[in-house]
Amino acid sequence: MTTTRRNKRNNKLYKNIKAIKLSIASNDTILNWSEGEVTKAETINYKSLKPEPGGLFDEAIFGPVKDYECACGKFKKIKYRGVRCDRCGVWVTESIVRRERMGHIALVSPVAHIWMSKELPSPSKISLVLNISYKEVEQVLYFVNYIVLDTGKIKDDKIMPFKFKEVLDLTGKGSLSTRQKMRRVIGYIFRNLIKSKSSEDYRKGKIFYESLKNSSLPFSLNDAFNYIKKYTGFRVGIGAEAILELLNKIDLNLEFSRLNDALRKAKKDSVEDAKVKKILRQLETISWFRNSKLHPKNMILHTVPVIPPDIRPIIQLDGAKFTTSDINNFYRRVIIRNDRLRRILEDGTVPSIVVNNEKRLLQESVDALFDNSSRHKPSLSKDKRSLKSLTDRLKGKQGLFRHNLLGKRVDYSGRSVIVVGPELKMYEVGIPALMILKLFKPFIIHGLINKFDENGNEIRPIAASIRQAEDMIKNQDDLIWGIVYDVIKDRPVLLNRAPTLHRLGIQAFEPRIVDGKAIRLHPLVTTAFNADFDGDQMAVHVPLSENAVNEARAVLLASKHILGLKDGRPIVTPTQDMVLGNYYLTTERKGQLGEGIIFSTVYEARAAYESQKVHLHAIVGISTKAFPNKKFACQGTLITTVGKIIFNDVLGNNVPYINDGEFDENACPEKFIVKQGEDVRQSILKHQIIPAFSKKVISKLIDLLYLLLEFKDLPKTLDNIKALGFKYSTFSSTTVSVFDIPKYTNKQNYFDSADQQVLKYKQFYNKGLLTDDERYKRVVKLWNNVKEKVSDEIQNLIKQEQYRDNSIVVMADSGARCNISNFTQLFGMRGLMSKSFNYERNNQSKIIKDTIEVPIKHSFFEGLTINEYFNSSYGARKGMTDTAMKTAKSGYMTRKLVDATHELIINHDDCGTRKGIVVEAIVETKTKSLIESLFDRIVNRYSITPIVDPETQKTIVEANSLITTQLAKQICATSIKEVLVRSVIYCERENGICQYCFGIDLSTGKLVELGTAVGVIAAQSIGEPGTQLTMRTFHTGGVSTENNLAQGFERLKQIFEVVTPKDFEKAVISEVKGTVKSITTVQNAQEVVIKSNVDERIYTIPFSAQIRVHVGDQVSPGSKITEGSVDIKQLLRIAGIQRVRQYMIVEIQKVYRIQGIDIADKYVEIIIRQLTNLLQVTDAGNSNLFVGQLVHSHYLNELNKSLLLAGKMPVIAINQVFGIDEAASKSNSFLSAASFQDTKKILTDAAVKNQVDYLLGLKENVIIGGKIPAGTGFLTDEELTFLGSKTVAEEY
């Protein structure tokens, strides 16, 4: 017995992982991992239920099944730790080692690794290295055809027609040609090389010669090849052994030089050329092997590693039945076939055809173990289900990466239905008592059995044992509640509502115990969670560690999330009842009780209202001195209402008195104040009624409160506004009745006229004067116009004085509920209804027929006919299905965006860049309507150069300074049309972004903090409103101006995935700088001639396209000649990367802003940075790079600097634009890329490269179970700099 063994488990190692390297394991490495060879296919003994010795669960190899107990039971307990049993050979240690220790199977014949031999999305690595096709590699590996290993002594092509590495087709179309070549060689041998015609070899040669001529005569191919080898030295091989020999012979440096020469001779500029593409792929793979110092022979396996048994368990079910992991079945098959092949080879008398067949079966069994699903015929279970191999356990939504490593389960959580909690403070949540007792059970038990108080004094515990404490909790004993309140006082909870589309989907709250079984949610946070109280459920999570508790309070508390992320506007704006109450409170009315009374204090005004001396809406006066903490433009008597006095009283100090919706942030304007000596009552009589405060005004007010109040006072003020809203919406007694609906009768005239017009269109169609598409478009346009007229008249009707106090109108005016569209349907007409339509279908018609052309003429007030009811049900169903599809699609897009950007973290204050982007107002060129103003584009960003007023020459903003709201207004007040600002696109930080290039954090209004994960925030800000985008592929704005352009979600997808637009929607763009010389009509088309300084370019344009230029217009490369979507890759080729970036920013903003969604430019720029930051090498200079290699722009800049300083030739590269899928897959981190998609390809490439993942992004760190390098887990700049420089140094 031996008593020395080093324990391989080292927990410290796992905690401080700095980087992970992935490479191809050599035979020696696999043996080094292994604890022993698995020789038997058995798993466990089904009688004793113990692992079989030498089998797949052998305790001597993988470790003991029970902690500190050997298999035979000689050594038990921890005192024998590290001892190896002399009887059973088991090491006495913890059973957890069965999750770590590996074994191996020594193969009798080598096999190829299926990831290296199969085509993934790219060609197989073996075929690229050997320069033979994938199909030929497959034929050799699976014993279909032979491959030439040595052409022998005869160098004459006429005699020896075979080439080195030629695959001899003996089964397919080329078999006749191969037979003829073999006949030629054999004929030469027996005629010229064998002198005696009576010899055995001469007779054999004749037989082979005849057999090869006549395919019906049987002969052994192996014998024929051995015959040729004997006299010529010509050798062939088959199977993985042959491939291994070729890989052993390969000289990587020679191959690299050969491919570089081939590339120079080929069309180097045309990367799209098929021949060039093939050379580039080969060059890439050879370079990876050269740089990684790995030998290609490692792609062939002599030993198969056996993964630890606890990762592929056998589980006992009821009734003495067992179930096992599919992996065990694969291993059993490998061992059985390997043993059978060993016996056959030891026998030595078995024909070669049988041996080859056994070798093929062994190759297939190893293939099935590694990647069953990619085989032509995957191995199936008894129920015809494809068995899950090692690859299947890695990839997909249920694979190791996404399911186990990125989707971990959480303890201490619960969920319940939410109801409104108007009595809660903003940072509170009501948790049911039952849930509190469950969630905090361990903490409550600790409190109940605790023998010491806070000061360390000994006290008598409430419960004597844990069991008693559990019983007290179960029975809800009265004594436990004191402890419960103490426990929840120290511990916030996290609330989450699925789907978590942005970071505000998880927020922290202080728990309060409530009755019932529902969670009570503060009404102001519903917008952030996108929650409503119609049965929504939310999950509650308990932060366990002290650090987690501190972080929840410091970062996640709901009262800290006032502003939205995507646009920096308040996200805690009051809604519904709260809006209605404040609208009612701030309403002004003439002739109300107490009008004209002048108060000297707020208390006096309140007292008068409560004693019913004055009405809330009565116009009164109050001395400005009654508000010592509020600013006024001058002193005197303020003309206002009692309601507004009550409203302003809760707003806090330093906030000006808010008297109308157009308030000044500095002071209450002079126009509302009657100065001393003037007649106050006369001013009250002349006072113009001010509209009450709608939802928009309150939202604007919250913006102002955010600026003026201290952060700690803001939640309290918002709670006060909420409380006022609820209180006065109750006092307003607003109800909805069918009798509140105004009467509207004028619509019938429109209907009669429209019906006649529809009939006319039908007649035109019957006569052939209109096509069906044209008739449909006109009918739809006609009824849309009728609805617009009805809508306009209803809008004018509800503005009349008689409807001023109408409950429904008040709700709409205040912004609490409903809009003009609801009114139109309520008492006007419902109009045209949508019907289901497959927008992605290739339709014969060029227009989208997703509208039922028969309108619903009745309103809800009148009631629908049976036909109208059925027509409306189409629209309702379409609404439901569209919503479901949009949610799924936008969720998937958010995932892709996060994958592409998660590594972008703020990691420096200033990168010192001198490059930026020129921004100007985004205007729709066709309609001249403003999409995004210059103010919105420059505010909260840093300038690069000084911004100077062109008229006064006065500097408005210094270089490298923040453009505040005030300064942005000043810039927009001048004639400045464009401004150069810093952008994340040109930030010179390699791994992350600096504070100045990003600018202000929109969620705080302050400079973005170090460690902020701006990449994820950008992805969420763009993905979250995706559900609000239209699903229509085509333009929705008026059918008459149908442009056949992708819009909404489809347009967004087109830009992010860099999809080439279809021919009918593709814009023609100018390739030169020049002037439009002429626009003429030629046969079946139009011709636009553009004259440049060098030549004239003629563009032929079909009549279906709409030309947007005029004669004499100046155009530049990339300018649109026709309306439509630009092909981004064509634009890159013609106008360069800067123009592409500007175009993408503008187009994405158009998609969102047309739908009324505001997203800050900086978030769009972050995405575009990730899509455009790779370059393709066209000339490698004196570097180790190769032509066609993709490199990051920052790495290339650093490399070129070092090359130029050393007096060497720099690298020349051209910019590339990739879609969001490719951008995520081309991440520097293989862990991040593999957990996204194409898991096999990414891991294979990483292994060949010997790639190191420095764990700089978020996903990689979540996968290894470490802290993410963002927020409170942010690395210091020195560490990041070290890692970044290390990466560059090693790559170079």
Secondary structure, DSSP 4 states (H G I P E B T S, - for coil): ----------HHHHHT---EE--PPPHHHHHHHEEEE------B-TTT-PBPTTSTT-HHHH--SSTTB-SSSSSBSGGGTT-B-TTT--B-S-GGGGGT-EEEEEEEEEEE-HHHHS--SS--HHHHHHTS-HHHHHHHHTTSSEEEEE--S---TTT----TT-EE-SSSTTHHHHHHHHHHHHHHIIIII---TTSHHHHHHHHHHHHHH-TTS---HHHHHHHHHHHH--EEE-SHHHHHHHHHH--HHHHHHHHHHHHHHS-TT-TTSHHHHHHHHHHHHHHHHHHHT--GGGGEEEEEEE--GGGS-EEE-TTS-EEE-HHHHHHHHHHHHHHHHHHHHHH--S-HHHHHHHHHHHHHHHHHHHHSTTSSS--B-TTSPBP--HHHHHSSTTSIIIIIISS---SSEEEEEEEE-TTS-TTEEEEEHHHHHHHTHHHHHHHHH--B-TTS-B---S-SSHHHHHHHHHTT-TTHHHHHHHHHHT--EEEE-SS--SGGGEEEEEEEEESSSSEEE-GGGHHHHT--TTT-EEEEE---SHHHHHHIIIIIBGGG--B-TTT--BS----HHHHHHHHHHT---TT-TTTT-EESSHHHHHHHHHTTSS-TT-EEEEEGGG-TTS-BSS-SEEEEEHHHHHHHHTS-TTPPP--SSS--SSSB-GGGEEPTTS-HHHHHHHPPPPPP--HHHHHHHHHHHHHHS-TTTHHHHHHHHHHHHHHHHHHHT----GGGSPP--THHHHHHHHHHHHHHHHHHHHTTSS-HHHHHHHHHHHHHHHHHHHHHHHHHHHTSGGGTT-HHHHHHHHTSS--HHHHHHHHT--EEEE----TTS--SSSS---EEEEEE-S-TTT---HHHHHHHHHHHHHHHHHHHHHHHHHHHHHHHHHHHHTT--EEES-------EEEE-EEETTTTEEEE-HHHHHTTEEBSS-EE-TTT--EEE-TT-EE-HHHHHHHHHTT--EEEE--GGG---SSSEEHHHH-EETTTTEEPPTT--HHHHHHHHHHGGGGGS---SS--S-GGG------HHHHHHHHHTTPPPPGGGBPPB-SS-EEEEEEEEETTEEEEEEEESS-EEEEEE-TTS-B---TT-EE-TT-BSBSSB--HHHHHHHH-HHHHHHHHHHHHHHHHHHTT----HHHHHHHHHHHH-EEEEEE-TTSS--TT-EEEHHHHHHHHHHHHHTT-PPPEEEE----HHHHHHT-S-HHHHHTTS-HHHHHHHHHHHT-EE---SHHHHHHTT---SSGGGPPPHHHHHHHHHHHHHHH-
